[in-house]
Amino acid sequence: MVASTARALLFSLAYIVVQGCAAECTATATWAAGDDAIEDTALLQKRQQVSSSQKTLVPFKGMVKVGTPASDRCAWVKYEAKYSLPSAATAAGLEPPMVLATDENMDPRLKELKLDFNGLWWMRGNAAPEELVSFSGATVNSSTYPVAVTVPNEGAGHWSWVDTALPNVLVIVQGLTSDPNGSNDVTFTSDSEGEISRSKTDSVLFKAFLFLKIDEDQWLRPTVFQNNVTKNYTLTRVVMGDGTPHPEYWPLFLEHTRERSWLGRKGAPGSKVLLSRYMNDWCQAKCELAVPCSVCKRTCR
């Protein structure tokens, strides 16, 4: 879901970059603090097996141990894609990087409207280097259509990017321009059609961000440019609302997120490193884009 001005502009940038490397890749339109803390971080990074050879612009930290309060975390977290499954992270003794959307943390009127966005969703086929989104915390303004669904998807555990150079640029812009306590709206005219709200800046490049239901686990997400070019991806449920992996789409996501070396060698399923917000302090989020997390914690408190 392209939901903010910065993200919309960056989608366009990603599309241009992908088109430019068409000879090498295909831009698919299918349906994108103290010693203890230092010790814990070193241990957890080893357990996550994050490759030290990976070239990124910002040295983001790994996950912290289960039970660590949000105030003691770094604003950003990097992790292997397999840990997007909350039960996999907790089984490894780590605080999950993504927040599972459930009946308990979403507006109950969504069920009355037959809008089911529980679980975690993969932006399958997204030209931008974005992977997962959570609708946790979504609220509605009505029990009848049309209805605006407000999603706090700027917040911690609601979005993931791939941890490589271009996505790092996306994260830098996102971190500088988007309040993690912000939200975005999707207006649904029925339980099968909707449109994401656009700002004036969005409207310069984009005509529409649409939601078109395919089935219970998939939504077509067309992005319509002002020149009427349309780029699609498929919003696909990969984790169910009860926290179990989707039997069909979770294995596909793990295969999609295999790390690949420059020589083309494949890593284990779900070994690609992703980035997400880990807490909602905007001062700390901006600070960590240039300064180590431990320094930012002292600076922003």
N, C-alpha and C positions, 0 to 999 in steps of 0.2 A: 504494500500500500504506500503510495507516494503521498504524504500527508502534510508536509510543511513546505514553505517557500524554498528553504535551503535544500531540502531533499528533492524537490521538483527540479530545481536548477541542476543539481548534481546528477539526477537521472539523465537529463539531457546530455551532460558532459560524458557520463558513462556510455551512453548510446553512441556518441561521436567516436569515443575511443574504441569501442567494440567494432564499429563499422570500419574504422581505420585499420584494424588488424584482421580484416576478413580473410586474408590469405592464410593466416595461421589458425584462426578460430572461427566458430560460427556463432553469430549473435542470434540465438534462437528466439523466435516469436511464438513459442509454444505457450501453449499454455502447457530477489534478490536480494612503624611507630615505636618502639622499644626493641630490645634484643629479642624478646619472645616473638614479636611480630616478624622480625627479620628471619628468625629461625623457622617460623611457620611457613613463611613465603617460600624460602628455599626448599623446604620439604615438599610443599604442595606443588611447586613448579616441577620438581623431579618426578613426582607421582603423575603429573599430567603429561610428562614427556614432551614438553614444548621444545621444539628444535631451536638450538642456539644459532643455527645458520640462517634462520629466516630473517630477511631484511625488511624492517619496518621503520617508520619515521619516528614513532613514539614508543618508548620501552614500557608498555603497559604491564601490570602485575597479574599474577594468576589468582585462582580462587582461594578463599580462606576456609578455615575449618568450620564445620556445621555449628550453628549457634552463635557465630560472631555477629554482634549487633551491626546494623547498617552504618552507624556512626563511626565504627572502627574499621570499616572497609575503605578501599580506594574507590574513587568515583567510577573508574573503568576497570574491566576485567577481561582477560583473555583466557581461552579455554578450548580444549578439543571439542569438536562438534558433538561427539557422542555424549558429552556431559550436558547437552541441552535437555536431555531426558532427565527430569528432576530426580527420579529414583536412582539413576546411575550416579549422579553427583553425590547424593546423600549416602549411597552404599560405599562410596570411596571416602566418606568422611568430609565431604566438601559442601559448602553452601551453594545451592543451585544458582546459576547465572541467569536463568530465565524463569519468569513467574507463570505458573500454570493458571489459565483462566478456568474457573469453575462456577457452578451455580451459586456458591457461597460468596464469591467476590465479584459478582456481576449483578446488574439490575434484574430482579425477578421478572419484570415485565417483558424482557427479551424472550422468555419462554412462551408467554402469552402471544407474542408477535410471531412465534415460530422462527426466530432468528437464533441459530445455534452457532456460537463462535467459541465454544469451550475448547480447552486444550491449547496446543501450540500449532501455528500455521507456517508453512514453508512457502516462500515467494518463488515458486518453481518456474524457471525460465526467465527470471528478471534480468534485464540487461545490466542493471546496476549491481554492484557486488554486495547485495544484501540478502540475508538468508531467512531469518525467522521473525515472526511477530506474535505478540500475545495481546489478547483483548481483555485481559484482567482489568477489573475496575470500570468496565464500560457501563454507562448509564444512558437512559433514554428520557425524552421529554414528553412522551405520550404513550398511551396503550393502544392507539389506533394509527393507521397510516394516513398521510405521510408522517414519518417519525425521524427525529435526529438522534443518532447514536454517537455519543461522545466517548472517545477512547483516549486514555492518558498514555498514548504510545511514545511520548518523549521520555517517559520515566524509566527507572531501573527495571531491568528484566523484561522489557517490552519489545526490544529490537536487537537484531544482531547483524554484524558486518563481518566480512572476511578480513583477517589480519595480514594484509599485504599493503604495498605502498599506496595504490589508488584509494582503497577503502580507508586507509589512515587519513588521507586528505578529506574524505567525506566525514570521518569522525571529528577531525579538527574543526571543520566548518560547522558541523552539527553541535559540537561542544561549545563553540563560541557564540552561536546564534540562537540556539534552541534551549529554552528554560526546561529542565527536566521535569518540572511540575506542570508543564503545559499539556494541551490535549488537542485533538482534531476531531472533526465531525464528519459523519457519513449520513446522508439523508436517504432513507429507504422509502420508496413509494409502494413497495409490496415486500413479501418475504423472499422475493427472487431478483429484485432490481434495486440498485442504489447508486449514489454518486458522492464522491468525496468533495468536500468544500474546497474552493480555490481562493487564494488571495489575489489582489490586483496584480502582484508580481507574477504569480503563477499563470494568470490569464494572458500574459504577454506571449508565453511560449505554448501553453497548453489550453486545449478547448474543453477537455473533460477527463476525469479519473473515474472510471465506471466500475460497478460491482454487478456481475451477472451470474446468477447461480447455475451451476452445472448439476450438482447433486449434493448430498448431505455433507460431503467432505471436500468439495471443490467449488471455487468461484473463479470465473474468468475475470481478470483484472486488466481491461484495456486502458491504455493511456493514449488519448487522442491529442495530437499536436495541432497547432493552428493551421498548418498546411494540409490537414486532414490525414496525415500519416498516422497509422495506429500501431502501437507496439503492445503486445499482450504478454502477460504471464499468468500462471495459474496459482491462485492462493489455495494451498493444499494442506489439509489437516494431517500432521504427522504424529502428534501425541493426543490421545483422547482426554476428555475432561476428567476421567478418573486417574489419570497419570500413566496409563499403560500405553505402550507404543502402538501406533496404528499398524495392523498386520500387513498391509500392502505398502503404505507410503513411508513408514519409518525406515525399512530396509533400503528403499530407493534413496532417501535422504542420506543415509550413512554411506551408500555407494557414491553418491554425488560429492560428498565431503571427504573423500579419500585425499590425503596429502599427496602431491605429485612433485617429484624432484625436477630439476632442470633437464635431467636426462630422460624424463618421462616415467621413471619408476614410481609405482603406486605404493602408498602407505596402507595402513590398516583402514577398514571402514570407519568413518567418523573421525579421522586423525587430523583433518584440516583445522587450523586454529581460527576461532571466531572472537569477536569483540562485542561487548555489551556494556551498558551502564550498570553499575553495581550499587549505587546509592544516589540520592537526589539532591546533593549539595552542589549548586551551580558554580559557586566560587571554587570549590575543589575540582569540579569537572573541568573548568577552564584552566586552572592552575596546573593540573596534571598534564596538560598538553605540552608544557614546556619545562616543568620542574618535577622532581621525584615526589611520589605520593606522600612520603613521610614528611617532607618539607611543607607540602600543601596542607596537610592536616593541622600543622602548627599555625600556618599562615591564616587559614580560614576559620579557625575556632576563636 
